[in-house]
Amino acid sequence: MTKERRVLISASLFHALNDSATVAVPMVFPILLGRGLMIRNYSQIGLLSNFGLLATFLFQILIVHAARRWDFRAMLGVSLAGIVTSLVLIPFSTTYAWLFSLYILFRVFDSFYHTIGLAWVSRTHPSQGIDFAMGVQSGSGNLGVLLAFIAVGFMAQKTDWQTALLAWAAVCLSLGLVSLALVRRISFRMDDDDEGLGLASWFRAISLIRRYIPGFVFGGASWSVTVYFAPSLLNRKFGVPMGGTGLYLALWIGMGTVMTYLFGRISRAFGRSKVTRAALAVASLSLFGVGLADRTALAVSGLFVLGMSLFLIYPTLQSCVGNAVSSRNQSQAFSVASNLQMLSGALISLVSGFLSDRFGVNSPFLLMGGLGLIALVLSPPDGGRRADGYLDSCSSRS
């Protein structure tokens, strides 16, 4: 097996465990809210998501700098140990403050992959191979989320929420060990001529990806609203049992998984820019559909359409970033992109908690529908040149 293939498979497995863990914990929030255990209202869910995402934002910046000194494998090992330990400890929470502290700790260790993992996939799959690689690793992350929704939802319904999280900790540990074993003999050294991570290089990275900022902001906020509030929408408003809620959300992410694995072909057929704009438009309309739905079938249908559109945005923009930024700045560029998603998700999740208490748990989806239309208007059309004079890496077919 080639180095490139090992890196891609390893990154895909780690992306699966990383993202599955991020939804496994919020899946139990509606249970805690319904039973009055530690969580008393939607605002407290909003605070958990807000501070958790802010913790991820801050540590992703530190991780970019640490990547210059630490080996890629060692960093993923630390991340794996922290994720698994946090999942084991959270079930022993007895107060909201204890749950809050452990969730922040969990988000800290969940901060590694989207910066260093994406950068190494991009480095080992340049130019024409990047669409395929980004689609595969993104789809694998979605597949992990799909399995977590189903497994944690049904386990929480059949046993209890503590057992569900402990079982998922064991799954994450198994996937992580296989992921690390695949790259145990591969060197991950930075180029000797990498420029320093000074303020100027951060601004340069931001400048090169500024055209894609609206899409990243919308994508991150949409993900957070769906993960943190869709379980409550289905379970609390429409009375769907947790097992069924998990199944519906698994199908939501399943739609996205199929689309990400097909992304390479879709991109070659239509071009990244057209795919991005179409996905933004459809995602916005589907969010309005979820927010306005008065029946379970309509809300679920809207979620399914959202899955088909939203998860095309991520690999499209990631490919654009990978081609727009040189290898020496890719860790920074992917950190900026991921942090934009974290910040937008944190802000919107916090607002969504208070909106849900005041206007109902459907209101965050209406808010996101409006933000999606704004992102569509601000997204770059086909063609054009970047500020550095090169053709926009998102405007042509790959």
N, C-alpha and C positions, 0 to 999 in steps of 0.2 A: 504494500500500500504506500502511495506517495506521501510526502510530507504535507502537501496541500490537502489531500483527501483526509489525512489524519487530523489536521487542524480543523477542517470543516466539520467532521463528524464529532470531534471533541467539543467544539464550540456549540454545535447544535444540541448535544446532550446537556451541556451546562446551561444553555439558554432555556431548555425545556424545564430543568429543575428550578432555575432561578425564577422564571416567570410563573411557574405553577405555584411556588411558595407564596408569591405576592398576592395570589387570589385565594389561596387556601385559608389564610387568616381572615380576610374580610368576609368570606362565606359564612363564618360563624357569628358575625356581628348581628344579623337579624335574629338569630336564636337568643343571643344575650339580651337584645332589646326587648324581644317578645316576653322573655321570662323575668325581665327586670334585674338581670344579673350584671352588675358593674356598669352597663350602658343603659341610660335612662331616656335618651332622646336622640334624634337625628343629629343635633348639633354636636354631640359627643363623638359620633361617627365622623363628622366633618373635621373635628379637631384631631382625631387620630390620623386620618388620612393626610391632613394638612401638615402636621409636624413630622409625620413619617416621610412624606415626600421632600420636605425641606431638609431633613437629615440626609436623605439620599443625594440631594443637590449639593450640599456642602462637602460631603465625603467624596463625591465624584471628582471634584476639583483637586482634592488632596491625592486621590488615586492616580491622576495623570502625572503628578510629580513623583509619586512613589514608583510608578512604572519605569522610571529612568534608573532606578536602583535595585528594584526587586525583579526577580524572574517571574515571567507570566504564570508559570505553573505554581509557584509559591503563593502568588496573590489569589489565584483561584482556589488553592487549598485553604487559605485563611477564610475566604468567602464561604466556602462549603462548610467549614467547621462552625462558623458563626450562624449561618442559616439554620443548620440542623440543631444546634444548641438552643437557638431562640425558639424554634418550633417545639422543642421538648419542654422548655420552661413556661411558655405562654399558658398551657393548660393548667398550670398550678397557680395562676393568678386568682386573687380573691377580692381585689379592689380595683376600681378604675385607674387609680394612680399606678398600681403595680402593672396592670395591663398596658397602660400608656407607656411606661418606662421600657418594658420588654419589647413592645412593638417598635419603639424608636431604635432600640438595639438591633432588632431584626432588620430594619430598613438600612441601617448602617452597613451591615454585612451583605445586604442585597444590592450594594452600590457599585460592585466591581465590574460585572460582565459588560454592561452596555457601553462602557468606555474602552476597556482593554480588549475585550472579546471581539467587538465589532472591528476595532482597528487591526487586529491580527488577521481576521478573515479578509478584510480589504487588502492588506499587504500581500497575502498569499494568493489572492485571486484578482489581479489587476485587470483593467481595461474590459475586454469582452466577457471575461469570466465573472465579473462582479455581480451582474444581474442574477445569474444562476446561484451563486454562493449566498448573496443576501436573501434571495427568495427561500433557499433551503434553511438557512439558520433562523430566519424570521418565522417560517412555517413550523419549524421544530419548537420554537418558543410557544407558538399558538397551540401546537399539539399538546404540550405539557399543560397549558392552561385548560384545555378541553378535558383532559383526564382528571385534573384536579377538581374541576367543577362537578363532574360526575361522581368521582370517588368520595370526595369530602362531603358533598351534599347528601348522598345516600348513607354514608357511614354516620354522619351526624344525625340523620333521621332514624336509623335503625339502632344505633348504640347511643353515643353522646358526643358532644363537640370535642371533648378532651381526647377521646380515643381516635377521632378522625384526624386531629392534628398530629398526634404521636405516630399514627400509621403513615402519614404523609412525610414525616421527618425521616422515617426508615426508607421510603421510596427515594427521597432526595439524596440521602447518603449513598444508596446503591448507584444511582445515576452518576453522582459526582465522582465516585471511585473509578468507574469505567471511563469517564471523561478524562480524568487525570492520567490513567494508565495508558491511554492512547497517545499522549504527547510526552511521556516520561523521558524519551530519548531524543527529543527535539530541542534545539537551542533557540531561544527567543531573545536574542540580544538586539539592542537598538543599534542603528548605524552610527559609526563614529563621528560622522559629520552632522549629526542632528544639532539644530540650533537650540539654544537655551530656551527654557520655558519662561521667558520674561513677559512683561505686560504687552510689549509690542507684538510678540508672536500670538498672544491670545486675541488681540485686536485684529491681527491679520486673519486668523482662523474665522473670527466672527464675520469679517468683511467678505470672505470667500463664500460663506454659506448664507449670507443675509437674505438672498432671494427665496430661500426655503423656510425662513422663520415662521411665516403664517401657518404653513402646513404642519410644522412640528408643534407649534402651540396648540392648534386645533386637535391634532392627533393625541397629544398627551392629555389634554383636558377631557376629550371624549372617552379615552380609556379609563381615566379615573372615575368619571361620573358613572360609567357603566359598571365597573368593578365594585364600587362602593355603594351604589344606590339601586342598581337593577335588582339585586337580590331582595332588597326591601320592597321595591315596587311590585315584584311578582308575589312575594310571600305575604307582605303586610297589606297591600292594596287589593290584590286580586285573589288572595287566599290560596296560592299554589303551594303545596307542601315543599319542604326543603329538598327532597329527592327530585321532585319535578322541576323545581327552580334550578337546581344544579344541572339537570338534563337540558333544559331550555338554554341556559347560558353556555353549556358545552356545545350545543348546536350552533349558537351564535359564534363562538370562537372556531367551531368546525368549518363554518362557511369561510371564515377568514383564513384558516389553514389551507384549504383547497386553493383559494385565490393566491396565496403567497407562493405555494409550490408551482403554480402556473404563471407566476409573475414574469419569469424570463421570456416565455413565449408571448405573453401579452405585451411586454415592453418592446419586443422586436417587431410586433405587428403594428403597434399604434404610436410608439414613442413615449418616453417617460412623462413629458409635459402634458400630453393629452390624457394619459392615464391618471395623472395627479388631479387635474381639473375635473375630470368626470367623476373620480372617486369622491372629491370634496363635495360636489353637487349632490350626488346620490346620498352620501352620508348625512348631509344637512337635512334633506327631505325626510329621510328615515327617522332622524332624531325628532323632528316635528311630529311624525306619525306616532312614535312611542309616547311622547309627551301628551298628545291629544287623545290617545286611545282610551276608550271607556269599557273595553272588553279584553279579556286575556288574549284572545286570538289576534286582535289587532296589535297589541303591544308586542307579542312574540313575533309576529310577522315583521314589524318594524325593526326589531332587534336582528332578525335574520338578514334583512337587507343591509342593515348597518354593518354586520359582520362581513358581508361580501365587498363592501366599499371601503370601510375604514382600514382594513388590513392590507389593502393595496397601497395606501399612503406611506406606510412605514418603509417597506423595501425600496419603493420608488425614490423617496427622499434620501435614504441611506446610500443608494447607488449614486445619486447625484453628488452627495458629499464625498464619497470615496473617489470619484473622478475629478472633483473640483479642487481637492486639497492634496498636496504632495505627501508622501509617506511620512516625512519627518513631523508633520503637523496633524496627522490623522487622529492621534489620541486626543489632542486638544479639540479638534473639530467635532469628533463624535461625543466628547464630553459636553461641549457647548450645546449640541443638538439634543442630547439626552437631558441636560439640565433645563433646557427650554421646556421640554415635556414635563419634567418634574415640577418646575415653578408654575406652569400653567395648570397642571393637575392639582397642585397644592392649593392654589388660590381658588380655583373653581370648586374644588371639593369643600373647602371651608365655607364658601358662599352657599353651596348647595345644601349643606346641613341646615343652615338657618332658613333658606328658602323652603326646604321640605317641611320644617316645623311650622312655617307661616302659611304656605300655599299648597302643601301636599308634595309627596315624594315624586310626582311626575314633573314638577316645575324645573328641576335641573336639566331635563332633556329638552325642554323648550328653550332654555337659555343656550344650550349647546347648538341647537339648530340655528339660532340667530348668529352665533359666533362662527359657525361653519360657512354661512353665506358671506360674512365679512372676509374670512380666509380665502374664499373662492375669488372674490373681487381683487384681493391683494396678491394673489398668486400670479407668477409671471406667465405670459402667453408663450406660445411656440416661438422659437427663433430668438435672436438677440445675442448680445455679447456681454460677458462679465466685465467687471471693472478692470481686470488685468488684460483685456483684449482678446481672450480666447473665447471660442464658441461656448455658450452656456451648456454645461454638461448634462442638463436635464432636457434640452430642447431637441436633441436628435435621437434617432433610434439607435439602440445599442447593437 
